[in-house]
Amino acid sequence: MRVVVAGGGLVGLTAAAALGQAGHEVTVVEQASEIRAAGAGIGLWENALREFDRLGIGADVRSAGHEIDAWFFDAAGRPVRPAGYGDDAHRFLFVARPELNVLLADAVGPQRIRLGDRVTGFTETGDGVRVLLESGRHLDADLLVGADGVHSKVRAALVPDSAARPDAGHYAWRAVIPAGAERPEGTVLTVGRDRTRGGYSRLPGDRTMWMVNQFDVGELPGTPRDRALARAHNLAENGWHDELLRMIEATPEDAILENPILLVPELPHWTSAHVALIGDAAHGLSPHISAGGTLGVEDVGVLRACLSATADLPTALREYERRRRERFARVREFSAEIEFAADAGQFARRYAAFSHWMLTTAPYDEN
């Protein structure tokens, strides 16, 4: 089967590698001139690592990251971990996005990746799909996989009026910097005043990623560093998180990523006879649950399994959509519960419940 994957990010490259491994003729279309990653680092749960094991790169991915044993803190530095959950519910692998995308691109193969172009739309025919490109050219395929993120052109063509919408007042700031004197184990997450959360984690190669996010931010005076630092003070009491404040103060302005958070609205459908949305293109959520990457890789595993189970493409895509929409109905409920946690203790309990559910109900199919 001829497959075009729109988007060369984490989920698109994973899909291309998985479908190529299954024997399909795959082409990735990526608008950038090189494979690179938006963002700094990403947490991956065992659900995602299983799919990378299938691709033969699981060991390399694990070597490129390090395991986080998550503890949550209040703004005074008191650690919180709820009773009733095992260590697995608090552990994940933290990986730098650029290294991860390089591993995935190698698994796909450079000959299958078309850089410097972009999928702008499609036209379905009776027996396939014509994929329209920004260059004015087109590709004919049996299946178009829309993995082109929250601003997906594939989604716009499949579901009109489905543009990503701002999560009003929700912003995130983050950067990767050389590691310093901060604690090597990091802080993972502190829940502070005024709906502010943040912390830092070490990356391989003597680097550290810090992150701060806030809901209901209000006015945003000053530079991105000023704005990140102001929110970080909500996480620091009695000397707790002084190292986070120092890291932000020392970060070059142009190294700080400042992003208003965008959400993809719930869609009436994710598929048609020859088109499927995966990852953020289908279900972009707020990153405060730190599961977007893992959920997108789960999409790949389910799509791969459904395509292997039947030769009838429309049937396979309908089953993929049914299974993923059912799972995401519960994910959205968990996301809302965690967003409105009142304090560090409530956040820790709700997040542990979510991670336990994610791990114990993760889809897995040997097909």
C-alpha positions in Angstrom: 0.0 0.0 0.0 1.2 3.5 -0.8 1.2 5.7 2.3 1.9 9.5 2.5 2.6 10.8 6.0 2.2 14.5 6.5 4.6 15.8 9.1 8.1 14.7 10.1 7.8 15.1 13.9 7.8 12.4 16.6 4.5 10.9 15.6 4.8 11.2 11.9 8.3 9.6 11.8 7.1 6.8 14.2 4.2 6.1 11.9 6.4 6.1 8.8 8.9 3.7 10.4 6.1 1.4 11.7 4.2 1.3 8.4 7.4 0.9 6.4 8.5 -2.0 8.6 5.0 -3.6 7.9 5.9 -3.5 4.1 4.1 -0.4 3.0 5.6 2.1 0.5 5.9 5.2 2.7 6.7 8.8 1.9 7.1 11.4 4.7 6.4 15.1 3.6 8.1 17.6 6.0 8.0 21.3 5.5 11.3 22.0 7.2 14.6 21.8 5.3 15.9 19.2 7.8 14.6 16.9 10.4 14.4 18.9 13.6 12.3 19.0 16.7 10.0 21.7 18.1 10.5 21.9 21.8 13.2 20.8 24.1 12.5 17.4 25.8 9.7 15.0 26.0 8.6 12.4 28.6 7.8 8.9 27.2 6.0 6.2 29.1 6.4 2.5 28.6 3.4 2.5 26.2 5.5 4.4 23.7 8.8 2.6 24.4 7.1 -0.7 23.4 6.4 0.7 20.0 10.0 1.8 19.6 11.1 -1.7 20.7 9.1 -3.1 17.8 11.0 -0.7 15.5 14.3 -2.0 16.8 15.3 1.4 18.3 14.1 0.9 21.9 17.5 0.4 23.3 18.9 3.5 21.5 16.0 5.6 22.7 16.5 4.5 26.3 20.2 5.3 25.9 19.4 8.8 24.6 17.3 9.6 27.7 17.2 9.0 31.4 14.5 7.6 33.7 12.6 10.1 35.8 11.3 9.0 39.2 8.7 11.6 39.6 8.1 13.4 42.9 5.8 16.4 43.2 6.4 19.3 45.5 4.5 22.2 46.9 6.0 25.7 46.7 7.8 25.3 50.1 9.6 22.2 48.8 7.6 19.6 50.6 7.5 16.3 48.6 4.2 14.7 47.8 3.5 11.2 46.6 0.1 9.6 47.1 -0.3 6.2 48.7 -1.8 3.3 46.8 0.3 3.5 43.6 3.5 1.6 42.7 6.7 3.1 41.5 5.8 2.4 37.8 3.0 5.0 38.0 5.7 7.7 38.7 8.4 6.7 36.3 9.0 7.7 32.7 11.8 8.3 30.2 12.9 11.9 29.5 14.5 12.3 26.1 15.7 15.3 24.2 13.5 15.8 21.1 16.3 16.4 18.6 18.1 13.1 19.4 14.8 11.2 19.3 13.8 12.6 15.9 17.3 11.7 14.5 16.8 8.1 15.7 13.4 7.9 14.1 14.5 9.5 10.8 17.2 6.9 10.6 14.6 4.1 11.2 12.5 5.6 8.4 15.4 6.0 5.9 16.3 9.3 4.3 15.1 8.1 0.9 11.5 8.0 2.3 11.6 11.6 3.6 10.7 14.6 1.4 12.0 17.8 3.0 11.1 21.4 2.1 7.5 20.7 1.1 4.2 20.6 2.8 0.9 18.8 2.5 -1.8 21.4 1.9 -4.8 19.3 1.2 -6.1 16.2 -0.6 -8.7 14.9 -2.9 -10.1 11.5 -2.5 -11.0 9.3 -5.5 -12.8 6.1 -5.6 -9.7 4.0 -5.0 -7.2 6.3 -3.4 -6.2 9.9 -2.4 -4.4 12.6 -4.3 -2.2 14.5 -1.8 -1.7 18.1 -2.7 1.7 19.8 -1.9 2.7 23.4 -1.3 5.2 23.1 -4.2 2.3 22.6 -6.6 3.0 19.0 -7.1 1.0 16.0 -5.9 1.5 12.5 -4.7 -1.0 9.6 -5.3 -1.5 7.2 -2.5 -3.8 4.7 -0.9 -3.6 6.2 2.5 -2.8 9.7 3.8 -1.8 9.9 7.5 -2.2 13.4 8.9 0.6 13.8 11.6 1.1 17.5 11.0 0.3 18.8 14.5 -2.2 21.2 16.0 -2.1 23.4 12.8 -2.8 20.4 10.6 -3.7 21.1 7.0 -4.9 17.5 6.6 -7.4 18.1 9.5 -8.5 21.4 7.9 -9.4 19.6 4.7 -10.9 16.6 6.4 -12.9 18.5 9.1 -13.6 22.1 8.0 -13.7 24.8 10.8 -11.5 22.7 13.1 -8.7 25.1 13.7 -6.8 24.8 16.9 -8.0 27.2 19.6 -6.2 29.0 22.4 -6.5 27.6 25.8 -7.3 31.0 27.1 -4.7 32.4 29.5 -2.5 29.3 29.5 1.2 29.8 28.6 4.3 27.7 28.9 8.0 28.7 29.1 11.0 26.4 28.8 14.6 26.1 27.7 17.5 23.7 27.6 20.7 25.1 29.1 24.1 23.7 30.2 23.8 21.8 33.5 25.1 23.7 36.6 25.0 23.2 40.3 21.3 22.2 40.4 20.4 18.8 41.8 21.0 16.1 39.3 17.7 14.4 40.1 15.8 17.5 39.2 12.4 18.5 40.7 10.1 17.2 38.0 7.2 19.3 39.1 6.3 21.9 41.8 2.7 23.0 42.2 2.7 26.7 43.3 0.5 29.7 43.7 -1.9 31.2 41.2 -2.2 28.0 39.1 1.5 27.9 38.4 3.5 24.7 37.9 7.1 24.0 36.9 10.5 22.5 37.6 13.5 21.1 35.8 15.0 17.8 34.7 18.5 16.8 33.7 19.2 15.7 30.1 22.0 13.5 28.8 25.1 15.5 27.8 25.3 17.7 30.9 22.2 19.7 30.0 19.1 20.7 32.0 15.6 21.6 30.8 13.6 23.9 32.9 9.8 24.5 32.4 7.2 26.8 33.9 3.5 27.0 32.9 0.5 28.9 34.3 -3.2 29.0 33.7 -5.0 32.3 33.8 -1.8 34.3 33.3 -3.4 37.8 32.9 -1.2 40.6 31.5 2.2 39.7 30.1 4.6 42.6 30.5 8.3 42.4 29.9 10.4 39.9 27.9 9.8 36.1 27.8 12.5 35.8 30.5 10.8 38.4 32.7 7.5 36.6 32.3 9.0 33.1 33.0 10.8 34.4 36.1 7.7 36.1 37.5 5.8 32.8 37.3 8.8 30.9 38.7 8.6 33.0 41.9 5.1 31.4 42.5 7.0 28.1 42.9 9.6 29.4 45.3 9.2 29.9 49.0 11.8 30.0 51.8 14.7 29.3 49.4 13.0 26.4 47.6 13.6 26.6 43.9 16.3 29.3 44.1 18.2 27.2 41.6 15.3 27.4 39.1 15.3 31.2 39.5 19.0 31.3 38.8 18.7 29.1 35.8 16.0 31.3 34.2 18.0 34.5 35.0 21.0 33.0 33.3 19.2 31.7 30.2 19.8 33.8 27.0 16.6 35.5 25.9 16.7 33.8 22.5 16.9 30.3 24.1 13.6 30.6 25.9 10.5 29.1 24.2 7.3 30.9 25.1 4.1 29.3 23.8 0.4 30.0 24.3 -1.2 26.6 24.6 -3.5 25.6 21.7 -6.1 22.9 21.9 -7.6 20.9 19.0 -11.5 20.8 19.4 -13.2 17.5 19.7 -13.7 16.4 16.1 -16.8 14.7 14.7 -14.5 12.2 12.9 -10.8 11.5 12.6 -10.8 9.4 9.4 -12.4 8.9 5.9 -12.0 6.1 3.4 -8.3 7.0 2.7 -7.3 9.5 5.4 -6.4 9.2 9.1 -5.4 11.8 11.6 -3.0 10.9 14.4 -1.2 12.6 17.2 -1.8 16.3 17.9 -3.5 16.7 14.5 -6.4 14.5 15.9 -6.4 15.4 19.6 -3.9 18.1 20.6 -4.4 18.6 24.3 -2.8 20.8 26.9 0.7 19.6 27.8 0.1 19.8 31.5 -0.6 16.0 31.6 2.7 15.4 29.8 1.3 12.5 27.8 0.9 13.9 24.2 3.9 12.2 22.8 3.0 8.8 24.3 -0.6 9.1 23.2 0.5 9.9 19.7 2.8 6.9 19.6 -0.1 4.8 20.9 -2.1 6.0 17.9 0.6 4.6 15.6 0.5 1.2 17.3 -3.3 1.0 17.0 -3.3 2.2 13.4 -0.6 -0.4 12.5 -2.6 -3.2 14.2 -5.8 -2.3 12.5 -4.2 -2.1 9.1 -2.7 -5.5 9.7 -6.0 -7.1 10.8 -7.9 -6.5 7.6 -7.1 -5.7 3.9 -10.1 -3.5 3.7 -8.7 0.0 4.3 -12.0 1.9 5.2 -12.8 -0.9 7.7 -9.4 -0.7 9.3 -9.6 3.1 9.6 -13.0 3.0 11.2 -11.8 0.5 13.8 -8.7 2.7 14.5 -10.9 5.7 15.0 -13.4 3.8 17.2 -10.7 2.6 19.5 -8.8 5.9 19.8 -11.8 8.1 20.3 -13.1 5.8 23.1 -9.7 6.1 24.9 -9.5 9.8 24.4 -12.9 10.4 26.0 -11.4 9.3 29.3 -8.1 11.1 28.7 -10.0 14.4 28.4 -11.7 13.7 31.7 -8.4 13.1 33.4 -6.9 16.2 31.8 -9.6 18.4 33.2 -9.3 16.8 36.7 -5.6 17.4 36.8 -5.8 21.0 35.4 -8.1 22.0 38.3 -6.2 20.3 41.1 -6.3 22.7 44.0 -2.9 22.0 45.6 0.1 19.7 45.3 -1.5 16.8 47.2 -4.6 16.8 45.0 -2.5 17.2 41.8 -0.3 14.2 42.8 -3.3 12.0 43.6 -5.0 12.8 40.3 -1.9 12.5 38.2 -1.0 9.1 39.8 -4.6 7.9 39.0 -4.1 9.0 35.4 -0.7 7.5 34.9 -1.8 4.2 36.5 -4.8 4.1 34.2 -2.6 4.9 31.1 -0.2 2.2 31.8 -2.6 -0.5 32.8 -5.1 0.1 29.9 -2.5 0.8 27.2 -3.4 -0.8 23.9 -1.0 -3.4 22.7 -1.4 -5.8 19.8 1.1 -8.3 18.5 -0.1 -7.9 14.9 
